Amino acid sequence: MTSSLNCKGFTYLTALLLVMVMGIMLGAVGQSWKTVMQREREEELLFRGMQYRNAITRWYKPRPGQHQATPLRDLKDLLEDPRSLTTVRYLRRLYSDPLTGKEWAVIADPSKGISGVFSTSTEKPLKVGGFPDELSDFAGKESYADWKFIYNTATKQTGAVKSPIPGGMR
């Protein structure tokens, strides 16, 4: 009878130890999964932000027959340019902020219109370096809200619009 009781106690302790080890391992996997998901949201933030930046750049780039670029007052105008008699689209759709799931915050001047967008997320970015040249000022920023996708006047004159994702658009 004594042998049977000792065996039951050993089995109970082994089961507890096994549950504890599994809990630790699942915690580590969960933390790794969270990091992977944040990196994917960062990549999507860069993609969507550059889509807005490129669209705003194309909005302000003079087209044939247009004397002067008018200020961009609403991001919805990027879906279909109200200034044009033909259908001119700068974005396929309005993207939400992948970090917050909400609309982007806009950078606007009352007289010049919208010049860029940024995320309202105050989380600390995982990516702190290794940005493409056109986003090099993102290096070392403290939060995603510091990543500002602003219309670049240099691209206005050259007409060059680059994508941070190799291979261009998705």
C-alpha positions as CSV (number, residue, x, y, z in Angstrom):
1,M,0.0,0.0,0.0
2,T,2.9,2.4,0.7
3,S,4.4,1.8,-2.7
4,S,1.1,2.7,-4.4
5,L,0.8,6.0,-2.5
6,N,4.3,7.1,-3.4
7,C,3.7,6.4,-7.0
8,K,0.5,8.5,-7.1
9,G,2.4,11.4,-5.5
10,F,5.2,11.1,-8.1
11,T,2.6,11.0,-11.0
12,Y,0.9,14.1,-9.6
13,L,4.2,16.0,-9.3
14,T,5.2,15.0,-12.8
15,A,1.8,16.2,-14.2
16,L,2.3,19.6,-12.4
17,L,5.8,19.9,-13.7
18,L,4.6,19.1,-17.2
19,V,1.9,21.8,-17.0
20,M,4.4,24.3,-15.7
21,V,6.9,23.7,-18.5
22,M,4.1,23.8,-21.1
23,G,3.0,27.2,-19.7
24,I,6.5,28.6,-19.9
25,M,6.9,27.4,-23.4
26,L,3.5,28.7,-24.5
27,G,4.4,32.1,-23.0
28,A,7.6,32.2,-25.0
29,V,5.8,31.3,-28.2
30,G,3.1,33.9,-27.5
31,Q,5.8,36.6,-27.0
32,S,7.5,35.6,-30.2
33,W,4.2,35.7,-32.0
34,K,3.4,39.2,-30.7
35,T,6.8,40.4,-32.1
36,V,6.2,38.8,-35.5
37,M,2.7,40.5,-35.7
38,Q,4.1,43.9,-34.7
39,R,6.8,43.6,-37.4
40,E,4.1,42.8,-40.0
41,R,2.0,45.8,-38.9
42,E,5.1,48.0,-39.1
43,E,5.8,46.8,-42.7
44,E,2.1,47.4,-43.5
45,L,2.4,50.9,-41.9
46,L,5.3,51.7,-44.2
47,F,3.5,50.4,-47.3
48,R,0.3,52.3,-46.6
49,G,2.0,55.5,-45.5
50,M,4.1,55.5,-48.7
51,Q,0.9,54.9,-50.7
52,Y,-0.5,58.1,-49.2
53,R,2.7,60.0,-49.6
54,N,3.0,59.0,-53.3
55,A,-0.7,59.8,-53.9
56,I,-0.3,63.3,-52.3
57,T,2.9,63.9,-54.4
58,R,1.0,63.0,-57.6
59,W,-1.9,65.3,-56.5
60,Y,0.5,68.3,-56.3
61,K,2.5,67.4,-59.5
62,P,1.2,69.6,-62.3
63,R,-0.6,67.7,-65.1
64,P,-0.8,68.9,-68.7
65,G,-3.4,71.6,-69.0
66,Q,-3.4,72.4,-65.3
67,H,-1.9,75.7,-64.4
68,Q,-1.4,75.3,-60.7
69,A,-2.0,72.6,-58.1
70,T,-4.9,73.2,-55.8
71,P,-4.7,72.3,-52.1
72,L,-5.8,68.9,-51.1
73,R,-8.6,69.4,-48.6
74,D,-9.8,65.8,-48.0
75,L,-8.1,62.4,-48.4
76,K,-11.2,61.1,-50.2
77,D,-10.3,63.4,-53.1
78,L,-7.3,61.0,-53.8
79,L,-9.8,58.3,-54.8
80,E,-11.2,60.4,-57.6
81,D,-9.9,63.8,-58.5
82,P,-12.8,66.3,-58.5
83,R,-10.6,68.8,-60.4
84,S,-10.5,66.6,-63.5
85,L,-13.1,66.0,-66.2
86,T,-11.8,62.5,-66.7
87,T,-11.4,59.9,-63.9
88,V,-8.1,60.4,-62.2
89,R,-7.3,58.2,-59.2
90,Y,-4.3,58.6,-56.9
91,L,-5.3,55.8,-54.5
92,R,-7.3,52.6,-55.1
93,R,-8.9,52.9,-51.6
94,L,-8.5,54.8,-48.4
95,Y,-6.3,52.7,-46.1
96,S,-6.8,52.6,-42.4
97,D,-3.9,52.8,-40.0
98,P,-2.7,49.2,-39.5
99,L,-1.6,49.9,-35.9
100,T,-4.7,51.5,-34.6
101,G,-7.3,50.3,-37.1
102,K,-8.6,53.9,-37.3
103,E,-8.1,56.7,-39.8
104,W,-4.7,58.3,-40.3
105,A,-4.0,61.7,-38.7
106,V,-3.4,64.3,-41.4
107,I,-0.7,67.0,-41.6
108,A,-2.4,70.0,-43.0
109,D,-1.9,73.7,-43.4
110,P,-5.1,75.8,-43.9
111,S,-3.7,77.6,-46.9
112,K,-1.7,74.8,-48.5
113,G,-3.9,71.8,-47.7
114,I,-3.0,68.3,-46.7
115,S,0.7,67.5,-47.0
116,G,1.0,64.2,-45.3
117,V,-0.3,61.6,-42.9
118,F,0.9,59.8,-39.7
119,S,-0.2,57.1,-37.3
120,T,-1.6,58.1,-33.9
121,S,0.0,55.1,-32.3
122,T,2.3,56.0,-29.4
123,E,3.9,52.5,-29.3
124,K,7.6,52.2,-29.6
125,P,8.7,50.9,-33.0
126,L,10.7,47.7,-33.3
127,K,12.4,49.0,-36.5
128,V,14.8,51.8,-35.6
129,G,17.1,51.7,-38.7
130,G,17.7,50.3,-42.1
131,F,14.9,52.4,-43.8
132,P,14.9,53.2,-47.5
133,D,16.6,56.5,-48.5
134,E,13.2,58.4,-48.7
135,L,12.4,57.4,-45.2
136,S,15.8,57.8,-43.6
137,D,14.5,60.4,-41.2
138,F,12.4,57.7,-39.5
139,A,15.6,56.2,-37.9
140,G,15.7,56.4,-34.1
141,K,12.2,57.8,-33.7
142,E,10.5,57.1,-30.3
143,S,7.0,56.3,-31.5
144,Y,5.1,55.4,-34.6
145,A,3.4,58.9,-34.4
146,D,6.9,60.3,-35.2
147,W,6.9,58.5,-38.6
148,K,5.4,61.2,-40.8
149,F,4.7,60.5,-44.4
150,I,5.0,64.0,-45.8
151,Y,4.6,65.1,-49.4
152,N,8.1,65.7,-50.7
153,T,8.6,68.8,-52.7
154,A,11.8,67.3,-54.2
155,T,9.7,64.5,-55.8
156,K,7.3,67.2,-57.1
157,Q,10.0,68.5,-59.5
158,T,11.5,65.2,-60.5
159,G,8.3,63.2,-60.7
160,A,10.0,60.2,-59.1
161,V,7.8,58.2,-56.8
162,K,9.4,55.3,-55.1
163,S,7.9,52.4,-53.0
164,P,9.7,51.2,-49.8
165,I,8.7,47.6,-50.7
166,P,11.0,45.8,-53.2
167,G,9.0,45.2,-56.4
168,G,6.8,48.2,-56.1
169,M,3.1,48.1,-55.3
170,R,1.3,45.2,-53.9
